[in-house]
């Protein structure tokens, strides 16, 4: 069995964990250097404990993290000294959404991937999954715009926090 090396793709089960760790570490470094940093993820599920621990470490370092997680989310946002820089919403509508986005601020030069992999151990370690970088600036902007529109949803979005209330986001002024 020969493991292929790829210049641009992040491929599970061989490279995804390490690549995501490196991207998170870059955001931590940028925060500590006073540079622009941030992480935005759109996933169906977030349950891999080791990736969650890395997101907690980024939060403790001051990295602002926005997560849109449709289904299971084992990360607990908003806990002082652990995840206070992490916000999570869930948007469930009548159509099953499959896009997964990994967006890393990278000091103003965003690194954006579309992927088939959720942050679940089975997707990271046991399946063939691929994350593809988006290099075209106009496509990057479209992806960022769609993320922001979804993030601002005040009709179907539920706030995920340390209290399992599943409250819907309210429109500003309500």
Order of alpha helices (4+ residues) and beta strands (2+ residues): beta-alpha-beta-alpha-beta-beta-beta-beta-beta-alpha-beta
